[in-house]
Amino acid sequence: MPQRSILILGASYGSLLGVKLAAAGHAVTLVCLPAEAALINERGAIVRLPVKGREGLVEVNSRALPGTLRAAGPGEADPRAFDLVALAMQEPQYRSPGVRELLEAVARSRVPCLSIMNMPPLPYLRRLPGVNADACADCYTDASVWDAFDPKLVTLCSPDPQAFRPPEEPVNVLQVRLPTNFKAARFDSDAHTALLRELATGIEAIRFDTGAGLVELPVKLKVHDSVFVPLAKWAMLLAGNYRCVQADTVRPIKDAVHGDPAASRSVYDWVAKLCVALGADPADLVPYEKYANAALSLGSPSSAARALAGGAQYIERVDRLVQAIASQHGMSNAAVDETVRLVDDWLVRNRRKG
């Protein structure tokens, strides 16, 4: 299998995908902040994962892998030198100086792009039948950053694995809490889809030497023909992540889901119904029971809720996006409307303080 060059924008979730690709023998460049880049280049990107049948966590350091992983600033990467670009930053970050220019260079390079954002890039929405993407533009922090992209060159990968940076650790350390898979939709092009499948096969074959023997690492890349498969994450986000946001406080995902199971299930089923209305096969979606069981292990607030509590003036608005797309199909949900209102209120307060 040939070595591929992969550019990843973002070093949080990006380091999880990057370490998996480096473990499969590929050359990965992570674009991140200067302090992150310096630490990753000095000490490696470190990912800790739970492995079935083993106590504790398995630690994988990018410096000990058959491939390579280096970190760089936005001005140090030429997208034309890569086989694939992965978009792994939070949606509001793409309008930042330096990142915005790099994103435009990515679009103009016509290198295929795999998004692992919760918020689908606007060009991906243009691939979804039954969605008026232009009418969703105001759900984005700055929709204009996506103007130069050809939708045929953009696909979406649902970032189902739950990972976080332990607050007591340096920023080159990422810990996986829920080791589920990345689920990617195919590209429009067969050739680009074949590249994704090749990467997925390489990740599947990884056996990592812990020093006490070889183990199969969790978190695989799965490639699906349906453009709707990554949208399965929407029901999880609306039933759990965004419902962490309360009027004046935030709560863990576990409490958001299990504090009122009937309300959570109602929201989850409504979002699933929307996805089916768009064209998803019900089999593409994750059963509520499986999600609710996984949520039992999520004992901290979602990243969106933590960002609001920390004073963020912009966050990814999947809640507003789902509300807007549902409205295009004559659907509404009072609980989702209330969630959108709560998030709006937090952002207004944070911007006034800021």
N, C-alpha and C positions, 0 to 999 in steps of 0.2 A: 504494500500500500504506500503511495507516494507521501512524502512530507508536504503538508499544506501550510501556508502562511495565513494566520488569522489575526485580524485587528479587532480588539474588543474595547468599546468605549464604556468605561466605568469599571471600578475595581472591587466593588462589593460583590453583588451577584456575579459580576464579570470574572472575578477570581475563581469562583466555583467552576464555571464553564471552562475558564482558561486552564486551570489545573487538570481538569479531565482531558482536555485536548492535548496538553503537554505530556500527560501520562500515556496518551496514545501515540506519542512520537512527533507531534506537530510543533511548529514555531509560532508562538503566541506573543503579541504585543498588546499590553494593557495601557490604555490612556487614562490617566488619573491625576490627582493633585500632586504638586511637587513633593510634599512630605511623604505621601503614600509611595510615590515612585522611588524616592531615595531609599526608603525602608525595604520595599520589595526587591529592588536591585541589589541591596546589601545582604538581606537575610532570606530572600525568597518569599513567595506567597505561600502562606500556610493555611490549609483547610483541614478541619477536624470533623470526622464523620462517624456516626454510629454504624456499626456493621453487625448484621444479624448473627447471633450466636456468640458474640464477643462482649466481654465486659468493657465498659468505658468507651473511649473514642479512639479511632485510628487517625493519626496525624500524618498528613501528606505535605511535604515541602517541595515546591516546584524545582528547587535546585537539585533534587535527587531523582529527577524523572528523565526518561529517554529523550523527550523533546525539550524545548526551551521556552522560557517565559521571561520577558523583560517588560519593564514599565517605562512609560514616556509621557511627556506633556503633549497637549493638543497640537502644538506647532512642530512636533518632531516626527509626525507620522504622515506618510504619503499613501493615501488609500489605494492608489494605482498599483502598489507593490504587493497587494494581498489578494488571496483567492476568495475570501469571505470577510465581511464586516459584521460584527455582532453589536447591537445597540443595547447596552445594559445600564444606562444611567436612568435616574428618575426623569420623567418627562420635562419638568420645569428647567432642568439643567442644560437642555439643548440650546437655550437662548443665551447662555453665558458667553461672554467674550472669549474668543479662542475656540470654544467648543462649537459655537454657531458656524464659524468659518470652516472648521474641520467637517462638520456635518454636510455643509454645502459641497465641499470637495468630495466627500463620499458619494453624494448624489450624482455629481458630474463624472465621477470615475466609472460609473455603471458597473461597479462590482456588486454582486448580490448581497443583500442585507438581511440578517436574521435578528429580529427584535426579541429580546427577552424582558421587555417592559410589561408591567401590568396594564398600562395604558397603550392600546394599539397605536402605532404611528398612523397619522392621518392617511398616508398612501395605502396602508393595508385596508382601511375601511372601504376604499374604492374597489377593492377586490370582492367585497361582500355584496351579493345580490340583495336588493331590498333595503339598502342603507343609503341615504342621501348624505354623503360625507361632508359636502359643503355646509349643510345645515348643522353639522356638529362642530364646526370650527371654533365656536366660542367656548367649548369644553376644554380647549388646550390653552396653555399659558401663552404661547405665541405660535399660532398655526402656520405662520409664514415660513418657519424654519423647514417645513416639509415641502415647500412649493416646487423644488427642483427635482423631486424624486419621481421615477417611473414606477407606478404600482406593481408592474410585472417583476420588478427587481427587489421587492420587499415582501418578506413573510414574517409570521408571528410565531413565537414559541412561548407557551404558557410557563411562567416561572413558578411551577408548583412547589418545588423544594422550599422549605422554610429555613432561612439561614440568617445569622446575625453576627455582628462584631462584638465579642465580649468586651464590656466597658473597661474591664481591668487589664486588657491585653493591648499590645501595639496594633496599629491600624493595618498591618499586613496579615492579621489573623482573622479567619472567618470560621464560624462554627455552624454546622448544619444541625438543625433541630428536628426537621421532618424530611427524611431522605427520599422524597418521591422523585418522579422523572420530569425532565423537560419534554414537553409535547409540542412538536413543531408541525405546522401545516406545510404542505409542499409549496414550492415556487410555481409560478406560471410555466416556467421552462423546465423541460425534462432534464436537461444537462445540469441546471442548478440544483434540481431536486436530487439528481444522482450524486452530486457533491455532498449534500446533506446526509444522504443515506450512507455514503462512504465514511463520513465522520462518525455517524451513529454506530456503524459496524466496528470501527476502531475503538470507540469508547466501550462498547459491549465486551470486547475481547480483553480489556485491561485486567491484569492480575497483579496486585500490589504486594511487594515483599515487606512484611512488617518486621522482619528479623526473626520471627518465629514461624515463618511459612507464608505462602501466597494466599491472599484473600481477594474475593470479588468485591469491588467497591460499589456501593449504591449510587444512585443518581445517574441514570442513563439519558441518552438523547433518543427520543422516539419520533419518527417521521410519519405523518398521516396524510392521506390524500385529501381529506376534507378540510376546507378553509375554516370550518366552524369548530374544530376540535379545541384550539386554544381558548375559545370563548367559554369553555367549561369553567374557567377560573372566575368568570363574572359572578356566578351565583355564590361562590365562596366569598368573594370580596364584599358583595352587598349584604349577605347574611351574617358575615363575621367581621371582616376587617374594618369596614366603614361604620358598622354598628358599635364598634368600640368607642366611638365619639359620642359623648353625652353633653348636656347643656354646659356644664362647667367643669367637667372632669373627663378622663378617659379610663377605660377598663380593659382587662385582658380579653383576648379573642375567645378563650374558653368561656368566660362569663357572658360575653356578647351572644354566643351561640346557645349556651346551656342555661342562662338565666331565665329565658322564656323560650323553651324549645318550640312551642307552637308558633310563636311569632317568627322565629328564625326559619322554621320549615316553610312557613307561608311565603316569606321573601324569597327563599331559595327556589321554591317551586315556581314562583312567578317569573323569576329571571330565567329559569330553565324553559318555561313556556315561551318566553320571548325568543330565546335562541332557536327553539323549534320552529317558531313562526318565521324566523329569518331563513330557515332551511336546514338547520342542524338535525341530524338523526338523533333521536333520544339515546341511542347507544353510544354516541359521542360524549355524552355528559356523565358526570360522576354522581352516583346515587347519593341522596342526602345522608343516609345512614353512614356511609363510608366517610363523608366529609365530617359529620358530627363526631364520629369516633376519633378521627385525626385531631379535631379541634380540642379534645380533652388534654392533649399534650402542649397546647399553645397557651402558656401561662403568663404571657406578657402582652401589652397592647400592640396593635399592628404598627408597622412603620409609619403609615399615614397619621394614625392617632398620636404616636410619639412625636412626630414632626409638628403637628398642631400644638401639642402641649409645650413643645420647645420654642414656640414663637414663629414657626414657619409662615411666610406670607403667601407662599404658593406650594401646592402639593398636586400630585396626580389626581385627576377628578374622574375616575371610572364611574363613580356614583352619578355624576351629572351626565356622563356619556350614555350610560344605560337608560337613564330617565329620558334623554333626548331621543334615542333610537326607539324606545318604546312609544313615545309620543307620535313618532312618524307612523306607527302601526296602530294608533288608536288605543294604546294600552297605558294604564297608569296604576300606581300602587301607593297608597297613603303612607305606608311605612318607609318606602324609598323616598318619597317626597319629603318626609320629616328628616330623614338622614341628610339629604341634600341641603335642607334648610339649616341644620345644625352645623354642618361643615362650612357652609357659607358664613354663618354667624362667627365661627371661630376665625376664619380668614379675615373678615372685616375687623374684628377686635385686634388681631395680630398686626394688621397693616396700620391701624391707628396707633398702636404702641410703637411700631417700627418707624 
